[in-house]
Each structure stands twice: as structure tokens, then as C-alpha cells.
Amino acid sequence: MSCVLVSRAIGGVFVDVVISEEHESSLTIAEHPVERGAKISDHAWRERRRVILEGVVDQSRSVSAYEQLLAVQEEAEPFSLVTGLKVYENMLIERITVSRDKEYSRVLKFEAECSEVKIVNTEASAGGGSSSDDKAQGTTRRGQVAARSSSPPPKTMSTIEAAVAQ
């Protein structure tokens, strides 16, 4: 008989006992109304994954573990979340809830709600391409740009008013 021991951790903070894990993964399917009939779907995207972990840290590490959890949350740097089902990458602690009562007065009993952060890479190009066309380069010809006065222009006499005045 073999045994697999999984050490659960939230951003490097090890949890002694996991009371519960709740994993959520959902897909949003686009819906577009058409003139007649049902709505059509042409694409879908995965929403960010969420994990709610309820755990306990023993008395000797309870204060330091709570401080570490708060520090991981405040850093707002993506971390790896190790659970019994999956290792999640690029996670942040969205919420930490701590419960203290007569049963859990000497330990840290907490709930950590973690959410995935989708990270994309961007690239910049100098010059905007090889085209000589201004539109392709992202430039416009605006001429000289100058500030304008906020007061109304002086009133001038129209041609008809000038003829009547003579």
C-alpha cells in the first residue's frame, strides 16, 4: 500500500490542516441575437480560476502564518497555489477571513479566496513597421498646434451691416 502526501501551500505559507477546498473553473459562451430564431454562439473564453481554501495552522506558527498570508496578499505578486487536486500558477489572494472562537482560540483557522491572474506579454516596436504611409506609422499631419483663446472672438460687422451703415 502506498501513500501520497501532499503538502498544501499558499504562496509559500504551509498549511497544517486543510478543512476544505473549493475549486471553480467556468467558461463564458458568447451569445448574439439574430433576426429570427435562437441566439447564436461563435466563441467562448475561460474565466479566471478560483480556489477557496479553508485551513488551520497550529498554535506555534499561527501568528507568523497569518502575517505571512497578509504579506503575500499585499505584495500582489502572482504565486503558485498547491492544493490536493492541482497546482495553480499565477494566483493572488483576493480575500482572507480568520475565525476565532472557543474551539479555535489557540490556532489560526482561516479561509483564503484565491483567484487566477491572466498574464499576457506585450511587445513594442520602434517605428511602427516598415511602411512609409503615415496611417500605417500611426502619425498624423496636424500642422502647427497652438493654444486658442477661451474668450469669444471680437464682433465684426457683416457685409450687409457695413452697406447699411454707409
Short mmCIF file of the C-alpha atoms (twelve columns), coordinates in Angstrom:
data_MODEL
# 
_entry.id   MODEL 
# 
loop_
_atom_site.group_PDB 
_atom_site.id 
_atom_site.type_symbol 
_atom_site.label_atom_id 
_atom_site.label_alt_id 
_atom_site.label_comp_id 
_atom_site.label_asym_id 
_atom_site.label_seq_id 
_atom_site.Cartn_x 
_atom_site.Cartn_y 
_atom_site.Cartn_z 
_atom_site.pdbx_PDB_model_num 
ATOM 1   C CA . MET A 1   0.000   0.000   0.000   1 
ATOM 2   C CA . SER A 2   1.385   3.386   -0.972  1 
ATOM 3   C CA . CYS A 3   0.559   6.803   0.382   1 
ATOM 4   C CA . VAL A 4   0.877   10.137  -1.367  1 
ATOM 5   C CA . LEU A 5   1.433   13.064  0.952   1 
ATOM 6   C CA . VAL A 6   0.537   16.433  -0.492  1 
ATOM 7   C CA . SER A 7   1.839   19.484  1.307   1 
ATOM 8   C CA . ARG A 8   -0.567  22.333  0.662   1 
ATOM 9   C CA . ALA A 9   0.822   25.844  0.474   1 
ATOM 10  C CA . ILE A 10  -0.421  29.313  -0.368  1 
ATOM 11  C CA . GLY A 11  2.392   31.379  -1.817  1 
ATOM 12  C CA . GLY A 12  4.986   29.599  0.303   1 
ATOM 13  C CA . VAL A 13  2.888   29.588  3.511   1 
ATOM 14  C CA . PHE A 14  2.368   25.949  4.512   1 
ATOM 15  C CA . VAL A 15  -0.987  24.903  5.943   1 
ATOM 16  C CA . ASP A 16  -1.058  22.194  8.630   1 
ATOM 17  C CA . VAL A 17  -4.660  21.035  8.120   1 
ATOM 18  C CA . VAL A 18  -6.942  21.670  5.165   1 
ATOM 19  C CA . ILE A 19  -10.581 21.565  6.219   1 
ATOM 20  C CA . SER A 20  -11.971 22.128  2.732   1 
ATOM 21  C CA . GLU A 21  -11.028 23.083  -0.810  1 
ATOM 22  C CA . GLU A 22  -13.459 24.566  -3.291  1 
ATOM 23  C CA . HIS A 23  -12.315 24.733  -6.916  1 
ATOM 24  C CA . GLU A 24  -14.135 26.769  -9.574  1 
ATOM 25  C CA . SER A 25  -13.495 26.828  -13.302 1 
ATOM 26  C CA . SER A 26  -16.056 28.299  -15.686 1 
ATOM 27  C CA . LEU A 27  -16.436 29.114  -19.353 1 
ATOM 28  C CA . THR A 28  -18.359 32.075  -20.756 1 
ATOM 29  C CA . ILE A 29  -20.067 31.399  -24.072 1 
ATOM 30  C CA . ALA A 30  -20.870 34.435  -26.205 1 
ATOM 31  C CA . GLU A 31  -24.485 34.799  -27.323 1 
ATOM 32  C CA . HIS A 32  -25.605 37.004  -30.184 1 
ATOM 33  C CA . PRO A 33  -29.256 37.560  -31.091 1 
ATOM 34  C CA . VAL A 34  -30.237 37.027  -34.701 1 
ATOM 35  C CA . GLU A 35  -33.260 38.314  -36.576 1 
ATOM 36  C CA . ARG A 36  -35.205 35.067  -36.168 1 
ATOM 37  C CA . GLY A 37  -34.636 32.013  -34.080 1 
ATOM 38  C CA . ALA A 38  -32.301 31.274  -31.220 1 
ATOM 39  C CA . LYS A 39  -29.212 33.195  -30.233 1 
ATOM 40  C CA . ILE A 40  -26.008 32.057  -31.906 1 
ATOM 41  C CA . SER A 41  -22.628 31.431  -30.311 1 
ATOM 42  C CA . ASP A 42  -19.392 31.922  -32.155 1 
ATOM 43  C CA . HIS A 43  -16.763 31.824  -29.435 1 
ATOM 44  C CA . ALA A 44  -16.105 31.205  -25.737 1 
ATOM 45  C CA . TRP A 45  -13.462 32.092  -23.186 1 
ATOM 46  C CA . ARG A 46  -12.359 30.647  -19.869 1 
ATOM 47  C CA . GLU A 47  -12.935 32.818  -16.834 1 
ATOM 48  C CA . ARG A 48  -10.226 33.086  -14.205 1 
ATOM 49  C CA . ARG A 49  -9.993  30.071  -11.946 1 
ATOM 50  C CA . ARG A 50  -10.848 30.473  -8.282  1 
ATOM 51  C CA . VAL A 51  -9.984  28.373  -5.251  1 
ATOM 52  C CA . ILE A 52  -11.322 28.786  -1.729  1 
ATOM 53  C CA . LEU A 53  -9.117  27.051  0.797   1 
ATOM 54  C CA . GLU A 54  -10.176 26.642  4.431   1 
ATOM 55  C CA . GLY A 55  -7.278  25.660  6.638   1 
ATOM 56  C CA . VAL A 56  -5.719  25.567  10.083  1 
ATOM 57  C CA . VAL A 57  -2.189  26.392  11.206  1 
ATOM 58  C CA . ASP A 58  -1.051  25.155  14.619  1 
ATOM 59  C CA . GLN A 59  -0.531  27.328  17.677  1 
ATOM 60  C CA . SER A 60  3.252   27.687  17.396  1 
ATOM 61  C CA . ARG A 61  3.061   29.183  13.878  1 
ATOM 62  C CA . SER A 62  -0.388  30.815  13.917  1 
ATOM 63  C CA . VAL A 63  0.714   34.443  14.321  1 
ATOM 64  C CA . SER A 64  3.614   34.214  11.864  1 
ATOM 65  C CA . ALA A 65  1.485   32.316  9.315   1 
ATOM 66  C CA . TYR A 66  -1.203  34.993  9.472   1 
ATOM 67  C CA . GLU A 67  1.413   37.727  8.967   1 
ATOM 68  C CA . GLN A 68  2.876   35.771  6.040   1 
ATOM 69  C CA . LEU A 69  -0.565  35.361  4.419   1 
ATOM 70  C CA . LEU A 70  -1.186  39.097  4.744   1 
ATOM 71  C CA . ALA A 71  2.245   39.839  3.262   1 
ATOM 72  C CA . VAL A 72  1.597   37.532  0.285   1 
ATOM 73  C CA . GLN A 73  -1.745  39.274  -0.272  1 
ATOM 74  C CA . GLU A 74  -0.303  42.797  -0.006  1 
ATOM 75  C CA . GLU A 75  2.621   42.032  -2.338  1 
ATOM 76  C CA . ALA A 76  0.089   41.324  -5.095  1 
ATOM 77  C CA . GLU A 77  2.693   39.188  -6.876  1 
ATOM 78  C CA . PRO A 78  1.354   36.042  -8.553  1 
ATOM 79  C CA . PHE A 79  2.302   32.813  -6.775  1 
ATOM 80  C CA . SER A 80  1.783   29.057  -7.055  1 
ATOM 81  C CA . LEU A 81  -1.083  27.567  -5.054  1 
ATOM 82  C CA . VAL A 82  -0.599  23.907  -4.139  1 
ATOM 83  C CA . THR A 83  -3.848  22.020  -3.484  1 
ATOM 84  C CA . GLY A 84  -4.791  18.362  -3.250  1 
ATOM 85  C CA . LEU A 85  -6.124  18.372  -6.830  1 
ATOM 86  C CA . LYS A 86  -3.895  20.719  -8.789  1 
ATOM 87  C CA . VAL A 87  -1.014  23.166  -8.621  1 
ATOM 88  C CA . TYR A 88  -2.367  26.526  -9.779  1 
ATOM 89  C CA . GLU A 89  0.027   29.100  -11.231 1 
ATOM 90  C CA . ASN A 90  -0.379  32.907  -11.239 1 
ATOM 91  C CA . MET A 91  -2.733  33.155  -8.279  1 
ATOM 92  C CA . LEU A 92  -3.437  36.075  -5.930  1 
ATOM 93  C CA . ILE A 93  -5.155  36.104  -2.546  1 
ATOM 94  C CA . GLU A 94  -8.332  38.066  -3.086  1 
ATOM 95  C CA . ARG A 95  -9.680  37.686  0.451   1 
ATOM 96  C CA . ILE A 96  -8.579  36.262  3.801   1 
ATOM 97  C CA . THR A 97  -11.124 35.554  6.529   1 
ATOM 98  C CA . VAL A 98  -9.993  34.473  10.003  1 
ATOM 99  C CA . SER A 99  -12.338 32.856  12.528  1 
ATOM 100 C CA . ARG A 100 -11.592 32.827  16.251  1 
ATOM 101 C CA . ASP A 101 -13.873 31.136  18.772  1 
ATOM 102 C CA . LYS A 102 -13.554 28.886  21.823  1 
ATOM 103 C CA . GLU A 103 -12.761 25.876  19.643  1 
ATOM 104 C CA . TYR A 104 -10.113 27.657  17.541  1 
ATOM 105 C CA . SER A 105 -8.773  30.212  20.035  1 
ATOM 106 C CA . ARG A 106 -5.173  28.956  20.003  1 
ATOM 107 C CA . VAL A 107 -4.732  28.215  16.311  1 
ATOM 108 C CA . LEU A 108 -5.180  30.090  13.064  1 
ATOM 109 C CA . LYS A 109 -8.370  28.957  11.335  1 
ATOM 110 C CA . PHE A 110 -8.752  30.833  8.075   1 
ATOM 111 C CA . GLU A 111 -10.374 30.894  4.671   1 
ATOM 112 C CA . ALA A 112 -8.328  32.174  1.734   1 
ATOM 113 C CA . GLU A 113 -10.056 33.010  -1.530  1 
ATOM 114 C CA . CYS A 114 -7.541  32.903  -4.356  1 
ATOM 115 C CA . SER A 115 -8.084  33.966  -7.968  1 
ATOM 116 C CA . GLU A 116 -6.050  33.390  -11.085 1 
ATOM 117 C CA . VAL A 117 -4.390  36.319  -12.809 1 
ATOM 118 C CA . LYS A 118 -4.167  36.035  -16.573 1 
ATOM 119 C CA . ILE A 119 -0.779  37.369  -17.638 1 
ATOM 120 C CA . VAL A 120 -0.098  38.402  -21.218 1 
ATOM 121 C CA . ASN A 121 3.128   39.547  -22.795 1 
ATOM 122 C CA . THR A 122 3.295   42.720  -24.831 1 
ATOM 123 C CA . GLU A 123 5.833   43.742  -27.404 1 
ATOM 124 C CA . ALA A 124 6.691   47.213  -28.624 1 
ATOM 125 C CA . SER A 125 8.188   48.028  -31.973 1 
ATOM 126 C CA . ALA A 126 10.192  51.131  -32.713 1 
ATOM 127 C CA . GLY A 127 8.928   52.979  -35.755 1 
ATOM 128 C CA . GLY A 128 5.658   51.079  -36.031 1 
ATOM 129 C CA . GLY A 129 6.621   48.969  -39.047 1 
ATOM 130 C CA . SER A 130 8.289   49.406  -42.403 1 
ATOM 131 C CA . SER A 131 5.540   51.266  -44.261 1 
ATOM 132 C CA . SER A 132 6.141   54.847  -45.329 1 
ATOM 133 C CA . ASP A 133 2.411   55.600  -45.144 1 
ATOM 134 C CA . ASP A 134 1.553   57.926  -42.226 1 
ATOM 135 C CA . LYS A 135 -1.554  55.907  -41.329 1 
ATOM 136 C CA . ALA A 136 0.492   52.729  -41.040 1 
ATOM 137 C CA . GLN A 137 3.083   54.522  -38.914 1 
ATOM 138 C CA . GLY A 138 0.421   55.911  -36.575 1 
ATOM 139 C CA . THR A 139 1.308   59.538  -37.314 1 
ATOM 140 C CA . THR A 140 -0.835  62.403  -38.483 1 
ATOM 141 C CA . ARG A 141 -0.033  65.693  -40.150 1 
ATOM 142 C CA . ARG A 142 -1.625  68.293  -37.920 1 
ATOM 143 C CA . GLY A 143 0.358   71.367  -38.784 1 
ATOM 144 C CA . GLN A 144 1.298   73.782  -36.052 1 
ATOM 145 C CA . VAL A 145 -0.542  73.129  -32.812 1 
ATOM 146 C CA . ALA A 146 -1.150  76.260  -30.743 1 
ATOM 147 C CA . ALA A 147 -3.301  77.208  -27.790 1 
ATOM 148 C CA . ARG A 148 -6.530  79.001  -28.508 1 
ATOM 149 C CA . SER A 149 -8.012  81.853  -26.534 1 
ATOM 150 C CA . SER A 150 -11.030 80.939  -24.424 1 
ATOM 151 C CA . SER A 151 -12.642 84.373  -24.917 1 
ATOM 152 C CA . PRO A 152 -15.042 84.798  -27.851 1 
ATOM 153 C CA . PRO A 153 -13.621 86.439  -30.990 1 
ATOM 154 C CA . PRO A 154 -14.242 90.177  -31.414 1 
ATOM 155 C CA . LYS A 155 -17.533 91.008  -33.142 1 
ATOM 156 C CA . THR A 156 -17.146 92.123  -36.737 1 
ATOM 157 C CA . MET A 157 -19.700 93.789  -38.940 1 
ATOM 158 C CA . SER A 158 -21.200 91.675  -41.671 1 
ATOM 159 C CA . THR A 159 -21.155 92.882  -45.274 1 
ATOM 160 C CA . ILE A 160 -24.863 93.820  -45.074 1 
ATOM 161 C CA . GLU A 161 -24.400 95.801  -41.854 1 
ATOM 162 C CA . ALA A 162 -21.470 97.663  -43.434 1 
ATOM 163 C CA . ALA A 163 -23.560 98.578  -46.510 1 
ATOM 164 C CA . VAL A 164 -26.484 99.814  -44.367 1 
ATOM 165 C CA . ALA A 165 -24.181 101.914 -42.192 1 
ATOM 166 C CA . GLN A 166 -22.942 103.883 -45.221 1 
# 
